[in-house]
């Protein structure tokens, strides 16, 4: 019976150390026994048996030997045998385990740097990254390459003989190392070496444990040791132990205020002032915190210097009631102040001295950075002066305020020139009147005045003080001047004691501009020629525009105007021309057209014209009213002439209401269907056809229902109840109809 190979593999489990050979037996039973192929699999992957790492695995020797095994040879092995019948179906396998030394790394918890001040614990773990088995029997711990500890700490595991075999550290996990209350001495690089059943593995790479601590105590010093206002100053903060990490910066405190912009070890002050006179504190800091601080007090002195020196010039108005000058000298230690006049000390001891002095001490003021100072004021004793006033010529002198030295620096002095002042006076101009022809440039005018201090000048036009024509003492107009610039211009001189003014007249001359107007004077028509000019005196000449005509009348001059009487005999249209002339030039001709003689009513004017218009309107209204009355009378007469019998026929009843009693007339009309309708016309509106009868024509019988005939018959019946009804019936539409019935 032929059958495929039946495989039997052994041993089932193989455990060897790394570098040892692994022999795996693959027995089989088959018919035929000759194998056609042998294949080995590890973890389901077919092995390439051609390398030198393997031996066997052939049809002649199906068993397999793994030479010089390593960690990559671990796994589950199977062999598949094939003969001419088929493949083996054996499910047996061999588990191969290769023991090799562990590879480890150090894991730090927490990983971040530790602050010494927090006294935290740090856990170190020797973590196995590779090895078989993965568990460690022992661990050696190193700090910066030096053996720190071997765990477990007992004699049988230590490479160094232990003095006490009863150590309590034999049963702990050797892969854990706890650093308690970590301080700066724990800082360093940690590494470990692990051992398993295969032996000791290699030492791990170094892992740092970082411990931060604050910088050490600071010391403070400054240069120069004698600090003077205005001089430079360097304050140094020194620290021996910079801590870990390195110093981030320095904190400076002046008094109680942090100097936030200063973080260097040297605080440089370019110019010392009063704020420098204080306690200064410094300390170094890093991420671990602030180091111990140092403090020192810096005393600052000030050489004599002026806070308020005398100005170069000092002036008072001659009639001032209070006159004084003063200076203020800063000096620490304090100093004294003296006064001199024209380089000679002033004697204040005389009973009737012209001056007296007052000194006031001012303490240091941090608000203004002023050191202690002396305010000295020199006051004029005006009661001792003639007339109690200053003399503008005699009392102009140099005065000096001077201090002595104070050991820090020499004294200082300040000099001022004292001047008696007065407002502007004695004003004058180079010319009081400026005469200029229009569109020409006038001459300049200079204004002057005596004053102290020197006044400032400005020109403006009278009535317009807010508009400055010139900001200097000279009124110099550079443009051609128009006639509207004519007027008075004022020069104003002013200093701090008051103003003074003087005026100049600007007279702009220009040729006449003429105009002709027509006026009626005493019932006569005149042409009046007037002119605007400067100078105003003008002469006038008249002419006609037509060369074929001339003026026979003579013009008259009245109030600077020329009056020309119009000739009433002239009937044609004329254009009159007038030309004015003054000393400057002739005006442009002006003209006015005048028609010939006109009707009398064109001469009416004013109240007379209004009266004539009112009378004419009244007459027109009377004529219209009379015409209306005459028309009505004539119309009535025509009606009477057309119907002459209506006025005398008393028996004829023209309407139903005429035959009714008065009491019944109203009731009769109110019951009629057309009550309230207007009386119909007696004639057809448009009698276009002569053979037509109309219901509103004044026939004896009319209307589609014969209202009139029926009314007359009813009236006759009431008046003659005993009589027989009339045989003759009313005619309808003006014809006799025996079959007609009353409606």
C-alpha positions as CSV (number, residue, x, y, z in Angstrom):
1,X,0.0,0.0,0.0
2,X,1.5,3.3,-1.0
3,X,1.0,6.3,1.3
4,X,2.7,9.7,1.8
5,X,5.2,10.3,4.6
6,X,3.9,10.3,8.2
7,X,6.2,12.7,10.2
8,X,7.2,12.6,13.8
9,X,9.2,15.6,15.2
10,X,11.1,15.6,18.5
11,X,12.0,16.9,20.9
12,X,8.9,19.1,21.2
13,X,10.7,21.9,23.1
14,X,14.3,23.0,22.7
15,X,15.9,25.7,24.9
16,X,19.6,26.6,24.3
17,X,21.8,29.5,25.0
18,X,22.7,31.8,22.2
19,X,25.6,30.5,20.0
20,X,24.8,26.9,20.7
21,X,23.6,24.5,18.0
22,X,20.0,23.4,17.8
23,X,19.2,19.9,16.5
24,X,15.6,19.1,15.4
25,X,14.8,15.5,14.5
26,X,12.2,14.8,11.7
27,X,11.4,11.1,11.5
28,X,8.9,9.7,9.0
29,X,7.3,6.5,7.8
30,X,6.4,6.3,4.0
31,X,5.8,4.0,1.1
32,X,7.7,4.4,-1.0
33,X,10.4,5.5,1.5
34,X,12.2,7.6,-1.0
35,X,11.6,11.3,-0.5
36,X,11.3,13.6,-3.4
37,X,11.5,16.9,-1.3
38,X,12.1,18.2,2.3
39,X,11.0,21.6,3.4
40,X,11.4,23.3,6.8
41,X,9.2,26.2,8.1
42,X,9.7,28.6,11.0
43,X,6.6,30.5,12.0
44,X,5.0,29.5,8.7
45,X,7.9,31.0,6.6
46,X,9.9,28.5,4.5
47,X,13.6,28.5,5.4
48,X,16.4,28.9,2.9
49,X,18.5,25.9,3.8
50,X,21.3,26.7,1.3
51,X,23.2,28.9,3.8
52,X,25.9,27.8,6.1
53,X,23.7,28.6,9.1
54,X,21.8,25.3,8.6
55,X,22.8,21.7,8.2
56,X,20.5,18.8,7.0
57,X,17.0,19.3,5.8
58,X,17.6,17.2,2.7
59,X,16.0,14.1,1.3
60,X,18.9,12.1,2.5
61,X,18.9,13.7,6.0
62,X,15.5,15.4,6.7
63,X,16.5,16.4,10.3
64,X,17.8,20.0,10.6
65,X,20.6,21.5,12.7
66,X,20.8,25.2,13.4
67,X,24.4,26.1,13.9
68,X,25.6,29.0,16.2
69,X,22.0,30.0,17.1
70,X,20.9,33.5,17.9
71,X,17.8,35.3,18.9
72,X,16.4,35.3,15.3
73,X,16.3,31.5,15.3
74,X,13.6,31.3,18.0
75,X,10.2,30.1,16.9
76,X,8.0,27.1,16.0
77,X,9.5,24.8,13.4
78,X,7.8,22.3,11.1
79,X,9.1,19.9,8.4
80,X,7.1,18.9,5.3
81,X,8.2,15.7,3.6
82,X,7.1,14.7,0.1
83,X,7.3,11.3,-1.7
84,X,5.8,10.2,-5.0
85,X,2.4,9.7,-3.4
86,X,2.2,13.2,-1.8
87,X,3.0,15.5,1.1
88,X,3.1,14.7,4.7
89,X,0.1,15.8,6.7
90,X,1.8,15.7,10.1
91,X,0.9,18.6,12.3
92,X,3.7,18.1,14.8
93,X,6.2,20.9,15.5
94,X,9.1,21.9,17.6
95,X,9.3,25.1,19.8
96,X,12.8,26.5,19.9
97,X,13.8,29.1,22.5
98,X,17.1,30.8,22.4
99,X,18.3,32.3,25.6
100,X,20.3,35.6,25.2
101,X,21.4,38.5,27.4
102,X,19.2,41.5,27.9
103,X,19.5,44.9,26.2
104,X,18.2,47.6,28.6
105,X,17.6,51.3,28.9
106,X,17.0,53.7,31.8
107,X,13.5,55.3,32.1
108,X,13.2,58.3,34.4
109,X,10.0,59.4,36.1
110,X,9.4,62.3,36.0
111,X,11.3,63.1,32.8
112,X,11.3,66.9,33.4
113,X,14.0,68.6,35.5
114,X,13.4,68.5,39.3
115,X,13.6,71.5,41.5
116,X,15.7,70.9,44.6
117,X,13.5,73.1,46.6
118,X,10.5,70.8,46.0
119,X,12.2,67.8,47.5
120,X,10.6,65.4,45.0
121,X,11.3,61.6,44.5
122,X,12.6,60.3,41.2
123,X,12.0,56.8,40.0
124,X,14.6,55.0,37.7
125,X,13.6,51.9,35.8
126,X,16.0,49.6,34.0
127,X,13.7,48.7,31.2
128,X,14.4,45.5,29.0
129,X,14.2,46.3,25.4
130,X,15.4,42.9,24.1
131,X,16.5,39.6,25.7
132,X,15.3,36.1,26.5
133,X,14.0,35.8,29.0
134,X,12.7,39.4,29.4
135,X,12.9,39.3,33.2
136,X,16.0,40.4,35.0
137,X,17.6,38.6,37.9
138,X,19.9,41.4,38.9
139,X,20.7,45.0,37.9
140,X,23.8,47.2,38.3
141,X,23.2,50.9,38.5
142,X,25.8,53.5,37.5
143,X,26.0,57.3,38.0
144,X,28.3,59.1,35.6
145,X,30.0,55.7,34.8
146,X,30.6,54.8,38.4
147,X,28.9,51.8,40.0
148,X,26.2,53.2,42.3
149,X,24.3,50.1,43.3
150,X,23.7,46.5,42.4
151,X,20.3,45.1,43.1
152,X,19.2,42.9,44.7
153,X,21.6,43.9,47.4
154,X,22.5,40.5,48.8
155,X,25.7,38.4,48.9
156,X,24.7,35.7,46.4
157,X,24.0,38.3,43.6
158,X,26.7,40.8,44.3
159,X,30.1,40.7,42.6
160,X,31.5,42.1,45.8
161,X,31.2,40.1,49.0
162,X,28.6,41.5,51.3
163,X,29.3,41.9,54.9
164,X,25.8,41.1,56.0
165,X,24.0,38.1,54.4
166,X,20.8,39.0,56.2
167,X,20.3,42.0,53.9
168,X,16.7,42.9,53.4
169,X,17.2,43.9,49.7
170,X,17.3,40.4,48.2
171,X,13.7,40.2,47.3
172,X,13.1,43.6,45.7
173,X,12.6,44.2,42.0
174,X,16.2,45.0,40.8
175,X,15.0,47.0,37.8
176,X,13.6,49.8,40.0
177,X,15.7,52.4,41.7
178,X,14.1,55.2,43.8
179,X,15.8,58.4,44.5
180,X,14.2,60.1,47.5
181,X,14.1,63.9,48.2
182,X,16.2,64.6,45.3
183,X,18.8,67.3,45.8
184,X,21.6,68.8,43.7
185,X,23.9,65.7,44.6
186,X,21.5,63.4,42.6
187,X,22.2,65.4,39.4
188,X,24.0,63.3,36.8
189,X,23.8,60.7,34.0
190,X,22.4,57.3,35.0
191,X,22.9,53.9,33.2
192,X,22.1,50.3,34.1
193,X,23.3,46.8,33.3
194,X,20.8,43.8,33.5
195,X,21.2,40.1,34.0
196,X,18.8,37.3,33.0
197,X,19.2,33.5,32.7
198,X,21.5,34.0,29.7
199,X,23.9,36.3,31.7
200,X,24.8,40.0,32.0
201,X,23.8,42.2,29.1
202,X,25.5,45.3,27.8
203,X,25.4,48.6,29.8
204,X,22.6,50.9,28.7
205,X,23.2,54.4,27.3
206,X,23.3,57.2,29.8
207,X,20.1,59.0,30.8
208,X,20.3,62.3,32.6
209,X,18.6,63.2,35.8
210,X,18.5,67.0,36.0
211,X,18.2,68.7,39.4
212,X,17.7,72.5,39.4
213,X,18.6,74.7,42.4
214,X,18.6,78.4,42.9
215,X,21.8,80.6,42.7
216,X,23.8,81.2,45.9
217,X,23.9,84.4,48.0
218,X,24.7,87.7,46.3
219,X,27.1,90.5,47.3
220,X,26.7,94.1,46.2
221,X,29.3,96.9,45.6
222,X,29.4,100.2,43.7
223,X,31.9,102.5,42.1
224,X,32.8,105.3,42.8
225,X,32.3,105.0,46.5
226,X,31.6,108.8,46.7
227,X,28.5,109.4,44.8
228,X,27.8,112.9,43.5
229,X,24.7,114.1,41.6
230,X,25.2,114.1,37.9
231,X,28.1,111.6,37.9
232,X,27.9,108.1,36.6
233,X,27.5,105.1,39.0
234,X,28.0,101.4,38.5
235,X,26.4,99.0,41.1
236,X,27.6,95.3,40.8
237,X,25.7,92.2,42.0
238,X,28.1,89.2,42.4
239,X,27.1,85.5,43.0
240,X,29.7,82.7,43.6
241,X,27.4,79.8,42.9
242,X,25.3,80.4,39.8
243,X,22.9,77.5,40.5
244,X,21.4,75.2,38.0
245,X,20.5,76.0,35.3
246,X,22.8,79.0,34.8
247,X,21.6,82.4,36.1
248,X,18.8,83.7,34.0
249,X,19.1,87.3,35.2
250,X,19.3,89.6,38.1
251,X,16.6,91.5,40.0
252,X,17.2,95.0,41.2
253,X,15.1,96.9,43.7
254,X,15.4,100.5,44.6
255,X,13.6,101.2,47.8
256,X,10.4,99.3,47.4
257,X,10.2,99.5,43.6
258,X,11.4,96.8,41.2
259,X,13.5,98.1,38.3
260,X,11.9,95.9,35.7
261,X,14.1,96.9,32.9
262,X,17.4,96.0,34.7
263,X,18.4,92.3,34.6
264,X,22.1,92.4,34.3
265,X,24.6,91.9,37.0
266,X,25.8,95.5,36.7
267,X,23.3,98.4,37.2
268,X,24.6,101.4,35.3
269,X,23.3,104.9,36.2
270,X,24.6,107.5,33.7
271,X,23.6,110.5,35.8
272,X,23.0,110.2,39.5
273,X,20.0,112.1,40.9
274,X,17.9,112.3,44.0
275,X,16.2,109.0,43.3
276,X,19.6,107.3,43.5
277,X,19.8,108.2,47.2
278,X,18.1,105.0,48.4
279,X,18.5,101.3,49.4
280,X,19.4,99.1,46.5
281,X,18.7,95.3,46.6
282,X,19.9,92.7,44.1
283,X,19.6,88.9,43.7
284,X,20.3,86.4,41.0
285,X,17.6,84.1,39.7
286,X,17.1,81.1,37.5
287,X,14.4,78.6,36.8
288,X,14.7,77.1,40.3
289,X,14.0,80.5,41.9
290,X,15.6,83.6,43.4
291,X,18.9,83.4,45.2
292,X,19.6,85.1,48.5
293,X,19.6,88.9,48.1
294,X,22.1,91.6,49.1
295,X,21.2,95.2,50.1
296,X,23.2,98.5,50.5
297,X,22.3,102.2,50.9
298,X,23.8,104.7,48.5
299,X,24.2,108.2,49.8
300,X,24.3,111.0,47.2
301,X,25.8,114.5,47.6
302,X,25.2,117.5,45.4
303,X,27.6,120.3,44.5
304,X,26.2,123.8,44.4
305,X,24.0,124.3,41.3
306,X,21.2,126.6,40.3
307,X,17.7,125.2,40.2
308,X,16.5,128.7,39.2
309,X,19.3,131.0,38.1
310,X,18.9,134.6,37.4
311,X,17.7,135.2,33.8
312,X,20.2,137.2,31.6
313,X,17.7,140.1,31.5
314,X,15.1,141.2,34.1
315,X,12.8,144.2,33.6
316,X,10.1,145.9,35.6
317,X,7.9,148.8,34.4
318,X,8.9,152.1,35.9
319,X,5.8,152.5,38.1
320,X,5.7,148.9,39.5
321,X,4.8,148.7,43.2
322,X,6.6,145.4,43.9
323,X,10.1,144.8,42.5
324,X,12.2,141.7,43.3
325,X,14.5,139.2,41.7
326,X,15.5,135.8,43.0
327,X,17.6,132.7,42.6
328,X,17.5,129.1,44.0
329,X,20.7,127.2,44.7
330,X,20.7,123.4,45.2
331,X,23.6,122.0,47.4
332,X,23.9,119.0,49.7
333,X,25.4,119.7,52.3
334,X,23.6,123.1,52.3
335,X,25.5,126.3,51.3
336,X,25.0,130.1,51.7
337,X,23.9,132.8,49.1
338,X,25.1,136.4,48.8
339,X,24.2,139.4,46.5
340,X,26.2,142.0,44.7
341,X,25.4,145.0,42.5
342,X,27.8,145.9,39.6
343,X,30.3,143.4,41.2
344,X,30.1,145.2,44.6
345,X,28.5,143.4,47.6
346,X,25.2,145.0,48.7
347,X,25.2,146.3,52.2
348,X,21.9,145.3,53.9
349,X,22.9,146.6,57.4
350,X,22.0,150.2,56.8
351,X,18.8,151.4,58.3
352,X,17.5,153.0,55.1
353,X,18.9,150.4,52.7
354,X,17.5,150.5,49.2
355,X,17.3,146.7,49.2
356,X,16.6,143.8,51.5
357,X,17.0,140.0,51.1
358,X,15.0,136.9,52.2
359,X,16.3,133.3,52.2
360,X,14.0,130.2,52.4
361,X,15.3,126.6,52.9
362,X,13.7,123.9,50.7
363,X,14.1,120.2,51.7
364,X,14.8,117.6,49.0
365,X,11.9,116.9,46.7
366,X,11.7,113.5,45.0
367,X,8.9,114.7,42.8
368,X,11.2,117.2,41.1
369,X,14.5,115.3,41.9
370,X,15.8,118.5,43.5
371,X,18.2,118.1,46.5
372,X,17.9,120.5,49.4
373,X,18.2,124.1,48.3
374,X,18.2,127.8,49.3
375,X,15.8,130.3,47.7
376,X,17.2,133.8,48.0
377,X,15.1,136.9,46.9
378,X,16.4,140.5,46.5
379,X,13.7,143.0,47.0
380,X,13.7,146.8,46.2
381,X,12.7,148.9,49.1
382,X,10.7,151.4,47.0
383,X,9.7,153.5,50.0
384,X,13.4,154.6,50.1
385,X,13.4,155.6,46.3
386,X,12.6,159.1,45.1
387,X,8.8,159.4,44.3
388,X,8.5,155.7,45.1
389,X,9.3,154.9,41.5
390,X,12.2,153.6,39.4
391,X,14.1,155.9,37.2
392,X,14.2,154.6,33.6
393,X,17.7,156.0,33.1
394,X,19.5,155.7,36.5
395,X,18.3,152.4,37.8
396,X,19.6,150.0,35.2
397,X,22.3,147.8,36.8
398,X,23.8,144.3,36.9
399,X,22.9,142.1,39.9
400,X,24.6,138.9,40.9
401,X,23.4,135.9,43.0
402,X,26.4,133.8,44.3
403,X,26.8,130.8,46.6
404,X,29.8,129.5,48.5
405,X,31.3,126.0,48.1
406,X,30.1,123.0,50.2
407,X,33.1,120.6,50.0
408,X,31.5,118.7,47.1
409,X,32.0,121.4,44.6
410,X,32.8,125.1,44.2
411,X,30.3,127.9,44.5
412,X,28.2,129.2,41.6
413,X,27.0,132.6,40.6
414,X,24.4,134.0,38.2
415,X,24.2,137.6,36.9
416,X,21.2,139.5,35.4
417,X,20.9,142.9,33.8
418,X,18.1,144.8,35.5
419,X,16.3,147.3,33.1
420,X,13.5,149.8,33.9
421,X,10.8,149.3,31.3
422,X,8.0,151.5,29.9
423,X,5.2,151.1,27.2
424,X,5.5,152.5,23.7
425,X,5.4,156.3,23.4
426,X,6.4,159.0,20.9
427,X,4.9,157.2,17.9
428,X,5.6,158.7,14.4
429,X,5.2,157.7,10.7
430,X,7.2,158.7,7.7
431,X,4.1,160.2,6.0
432,X,0.6,160.7,7.4
433,X,-1.0,160.5,3.9
434,X,-0.4,158.1,1.1
435,X,-1.8,159.2,-2.3
436,X,-1.7,156.6,-5.0
437,X,-3.5,156.1,-8.4
438,X,-5.6,153.0,-8.8
439,X,-3.7,149.9,-10.1
440,X,-0.3,151.3,-9.1
441,X,2.0,150.3,-6.2
442,X,2.1,152.9,-3.3
443,X,5.1,154.0,-1.5
444,X,6.0,152.3,1.8
445,X,5.3,153.9,5.2
446,X,7.5,153.4,8.2
447,X,6.2,153.5,11.8
448,X,8.4,154.1,14.8
449,X,8.1,154.3,18.6
450,X,10.2,154.5,21.8
451,X,9.7,151.7,24.3
452,X,11.5,149.2,26.5
453,X,11.4,146.3,25.8
454,X,11.4,147.0,22.1
455,X,7.9,146.9,20.8
456,X,6.5,144.7,18.0
457,X,4.6,146.4,15.2
458,X,1.7,145.5,13.0
459,X,-0.6,147.4,10.5
460,X,-4.3,146.8,10.1
461,X,-7.1,148.6,8.4
462,X,-9.5,150.7,10.5
463,X,-12.6,148.6,11.4
464,X,-10.8,145.3,10.7
465,X,-8.3,144.8,13.7
466,X,-8.3,141.1,13.2
467,X,-6.8,141.3,9.7
468,X,-3.1,142.1,9.7
469,X,-1.9,144.0,6.7
470,X,1.8,143.9,7.8
471,X,3.6,142.3,10.8
472,X,6.5,144.8,10.8
473,X,7.0,148.5,11.3
474,X,6.9,149.1,7.5
475,X,3.7,149.0,5.6
476,X,4.9,147.9,2.2
477,X,2.3,146.9,-0.3
478,X,3.9,145.0,-3.2
479,X,0.7,144.6,-5.3
480,X,-1.2,147.0,-7.5
481,X,-3.7,148.6,-5.3
482,X,-7.5,148.7,-6.1
483,X,-9.9,151.5,-5.2
484,X,-11.5,149.3,-2.4
485,X,-8.2,149.6,-0.4
486,X,-9.0,153.3,0.2
487,X,-9.2,154.1,3.9
488,X,-7.4,154.6,7.2
489,X,-4.6,152.2,8.2
490,X,-3.4,152.0,11.8
491,X,0.1,151.2,13.0
492,X,0.1,149.5,16.4
493,X,3.2,149.2,18.6
494,X,3.0,146.9,21.6
495,X,5.1,145.4,24.3
496,X,4.2,143.7,27.5
497,X,3.3,147.0,29.2
498,X,0.7,148.1,26.7
499,X,0.0,149.3,23.1
500,X,0.2,152.7,21.3
501,X,-1.3,153.5,17.9
502,X,-1.0,156.0,15.0
503,X,-3.0,156.2,11.8
504,X,-2.2,156.9,8.1
505,X,-4.7,157.8,5.4
506,X,-4.5,155.8,2.1
507,X,-6.1,157.9,-0.6
508,X,-6.6,155.9,-3.9
509,X,-7.3,158.1,-6.9
510,X,-9.2,156.8,-9.9
511,X,-10.9,158.0,-13.0
512,X,-14.7,158.5,-13.0
513,X,-17.3,155.8,-13.6
514,X,-20.4,157.6,-15.0
515,X,-24.1,156.7,-15.2
516,X,-27.2,158.3,-16.9
517,X,-30.6,158.4,-15.3
518,X,-33.9,159.9,-16.4
519,X,-35.7,162.2,-13.9
520,X,-38.8,164.3,-14.0
521,X,-38.3,167.6,-12.2
522,X,-41.1,170.2,-11.9
523,X,-43.0,168.6,-14.8
524,X,-40.0,168.5,-17.1
525,X,-37.9,165.6,-18.2
526,X,-34.1,165.6,-17.5
527,X,-31.2,163.3,-18.2
528,X,-28.9,163.3,-15.2
529,X,-25.3,162.2,-15.6
530,X,-23.5,161.3,-12.3
531,X,-20.0,159.8,-11.7
532,X,-18.1,158.0,-8.9
533,X,-14.5,159.2,-8.9
534,X,-11.6,160.3,-6.7
535,X,-11.1,163.2,-6.7
536,X,-14.9,163.7,-6.8
537,X,-14.7,167.0,-8.8
538,X,-15.7,166.1,-12.4
539,X,-16.7,167.9,-15.6
540,X,-19.2,166.3,-17.9
541,X,-19.7,166.5,-21.7
542,X,-22.9,165.5,-23.6
543,X,-23.2,164.2,-27.2
544,X,-25.5,162.1,-29.4
545,X,-24.6,158.7,-30.8
546,X,-25.9,159.7,-34.2
547,X,-23.5,161.9,-36.2
548,X,-26.4,163.5,-38.1
549,X,-27.9,165.0,-34.9
550,X,-26.7,167.5,-32.3
551,X,-27.8,168.8,-28.9
552,X,-29.0,172.3,-28.8
553,X,-29.6,172.5,-25.0
554,X,-27.0,173.4,-22.4
555,X,-26.4,171.1,-19.5
556,X,-26.5,172.4,-15.9
557,X,-24.3,171.4,-13.0
558,X,-26.0,170.7,-9.7
559,X,-24.5,169.0,-6.7
560,X,-21.7,167.4,-8.8
561,X,-24.2,166.1,-11.4
562,X,-24.9,167.2,-15.0
563,X,-28.6,167.9,-15.8
564,X,-29.7,167.9,-19.5
565,X,-33.3,169.1,-20.3
566,X,-35.0,166.9,-22.9
567,X,-36.5,168.8,-25.9
568,X,-40.2,167.9,-26.1
569,X,-40.3,168.7,-29.8
570,X,-38.0,165.9,-30.6
571,X,-40.1,162.9,-31.9
572,X,-37.4,160.6,-33.1
573,X,-35.4,158.1,-30.9
574,X,-32.1,159.4,-29.6
575,X,-29.1,157.8,-27.8
576,X,-27.5,160.3,-25.4
577,X,-23.8,159.9,-24.5
578,X,-22.2,161.3,-21.3
579,X,-18.5,161.5,-20.5
580,X,-17.0,162.5,-17.1
581,X,-13.5,163.8,-16.5
582,X,-11.4,164.4,-13.4
583,X,-7.7,165.1,-12.8
584,X,-6.9,161.4,-13.3
585,X,-8.6,160.6,-16.7
586,X,-11.7,160.5,-18.8
587,X,-14.4,157.9,-17.9
588,X,-15.7,155.4,-20.3
589,X,-18.7,156.9,-22.2
590,X,-22.1,156.0,-20.8
591,X,-25.2,156.2,-22.9
592,X,-29.0,156.0,-22.6
593,X,-31.6,155.6,-25.3
594,X,-34.6,158.1,-25.2
595,X,-37.7,157.8,-27.5
596,X,-39.5,160.8,-29.0
597,X,-42.4,162.7,-27.5
598,X,-44.9,160.4,-25.7
599,X,-48.6,160.8,-24.8
600,X,-49.6,162.7,-21.8
601,X,-50.4,159.7,-19.7
602,X,-46.8,158.6,-19.9
603,X,-46.0,161.6,-17.8
604,X,-48.2,160.5,-15.0
605,X,-46.3,159.3,-12.0
606,X,-46.7,158.7,-8.3
607,X,-50.1,159.2,-6.6
608,X,-51.6,161.0,-9.6
609,X,-51.1,157.8,-11.7
610,X,-52.8,155.7,-9.0
611,X,-55.8,158.1,-8.8
612,X,-56.3,158.0,-12.6
613,X,-56.3,154.2,-12.6
614,X,-58.9,154.0,-9.8
615,X,-61.2,156.5,-11.5
616,X,-61.0,154.6,-14.8
617,X,-61.9,151.3,-13.1
618,X,-64.9,152.8,-11.4
619,X,-66.2,154.2,-14.7
620,X,-65.7,150.8,-16.3
621,X,-67.7,149.1,-13.6
622,X,-70.6,151.6,-13.8
623,X,-70.8,151.1,-17.6
624,X,-70.9,147.3,-17.2
625,X,-73.7,147.5,-14.6
626,X,-75.8,149.9,-16.7
627,X,-75.4,147.6,-19.7
628,X,-76.7,144.6,-17.7
629,X,-79.8,146.6,-16.5
630,X,-80.6,147.8,-20.1
631,X,-80.3,144.3,-21.4
632,X,-82.8,142.9,-18.8
633,X,-85.3,145.7,-19.5
634,X,-85.2,145.1,-23.3
635,X,-85.5,141.4,-22.9
636,X,-88.7,141.8,-20.8
637,X,-90.2,144.1,-23.4
638,X,-89.5,141.6,-26.2
639,X,-91.3,138.9,-24.3
640,X,-94.3,141.1,-23.8
641,X,-94.3,142.0,-27.5
642,X,-94.2,138.3,-28.5
643,X,-97.1,137.3,-26.2
644,X,-99.4,140.4,-26.1
645,X,-102.6,138.5,-25.1
646,X,-101.3,137.1,-21.9
647,X,-101.5,140.2,-20.0
648,X,-105.4,140.9,-20.7
649,X,-107.0,137.5,-21.1
650,X,-108.4,136.8,-17.7
651,X,-110.6,133.9,-18.6
652,X,-107.8,131.8,-20.1
653,X,-106.1,129.4,-17.8
654,X,-102.4,129.1,-18.8
655,X,-101.7,126.5,-16.2
656,X,-103.4,124.2,-13.8
657,X,-102.4,126.2,-10.8
658,X,-104.1,129.4,-12.0
659,X,-107.5,127.7,-11.7
660,X,-106.9,126.2,-8.3
661,X,-107.6,127.8,-5.0
662,X,-104.6,129.1,-3.1
663,X,-104.8,126.4,-0.5
664,X,-104.9,123.7,-3.1
665,X,-102.2,125.1,-5.4
666,X,-99.4,124.0,-3.1
667,X,-100.9,120.5,-2.6
668,X,-101.4,120.2,-6.3
669,X,-97.8,120.9,-7.2
670,X,-96.4,118.8,-4.5
671,X,-98.3,115.8,-5.9
672,X,-97.2,116.3,-9.5
673,X,-94.4,113.9,-10.5
674,X,-92.3,116.7,-11.9
675,X,-92.6,119.1,-8.9
676,X,-89.4,121.0,-8.5
677,X,-88.3,120.8,-12.1
678,X,-87.5,124.0,-13.9
679,X,-90.0,125.6,-16.2
680,X,-89.6,124.1,-19.7
681,X,-88.6,126.4,-22.6
682,X,-91.3,127.8,-24.9
683,X,-89.3,126.9,-28.0
684,X,-87.7,123.8,-29.3
685,X,-84.0,123.6,-28.3
686,X,-83.0,122.8,-31.9
687,X,-85.9,122.8,-34.3
688,X,-84.2,120.9,-37.0
689,X,-87.4,119.3,-38.4
690,X,-90.4,121.6,-38.9
691,X,-92.9,118.8,-39.0
692,X,-92.2,117.6,-35.5
693,X,-94.2,118.5,-32.4
694,X,-92.4,118.8,-29.0
695,X,-93.8,118.0,-25.6
696,X,-92.5,121.3,-24.2
697,X,-94.0,123.6,-26.9
698,X,-96.7,126.0,-25.6
699,X,-99.7,124.3,-27.4
700,X,-103.1,124.2,-26.0
701,X,-102.8,120.5,-25.4
702,X,-99.3,119.1,-25.1
703,X,-97.4,116.4,-23.4
704,X,-97.5,112.6,-23.9
705,X,-100.1,112.1,-21.2
706,X,-102.0,115.4,-21.8
707,X,-101.4,116.9,-18.4
708,X,-102.8,120.3,-19.3
709,X,-106.0,119.1,-20.9
710,X,-106.7,116.8,-18.0
711,X,-106.1,119.6,-15.5
712,X,-108.4,122.0,-17.3
713,X,-111.2,119.4,-17.5
714,X,-110.9,118.7,-13.8
715,X,-111.1,122.3,-13.0
716,X,-114.2,122.8,-15.1
717,X,-115.9,119.8,-13.6
718,X,-115.4,121.3,-10.1
719,X,-116.8,124.7,-11.1
720,X,-119.9,123.3,-13.0
721,X,-121.0,120.1,-11.2
722,X,-124.6,120.4,-12.7
723,X,-123.5,120.7,-16.2
724,X,-123.0,117.9,-18.6
725,X,-119.4,117.0,-19.3
726,X,-118.0,118.8,-22.2
727,X,-118.6,117.1,-25.5
728,X,-115.4,118.4,-26.9
729,X,-112.4,116.6,-25.6
730,X,-109.1,118.2,-25.3
731,X,-107.0,117.9,-28.3
732,X,-103.8,115.9,-28.1
733,X,-100.8,117.1,-29.9
734,X,-102.9,119.8,-31.4
735,X,-105.4,117.6,-33.5
736,X,-108.9,116.4,-32.8
737,X,-109.2,112.7,-32.0
738,X,-112.6,111.3,-31.0
739,X,-111.0,108.1,-29.6
740,X,-108.6,110.0,-27.4
741,X,-108.9,109.2,-23.7
742,X,-107.8,111.3,-20.8
743,X,-105.0,109.7,-18.8
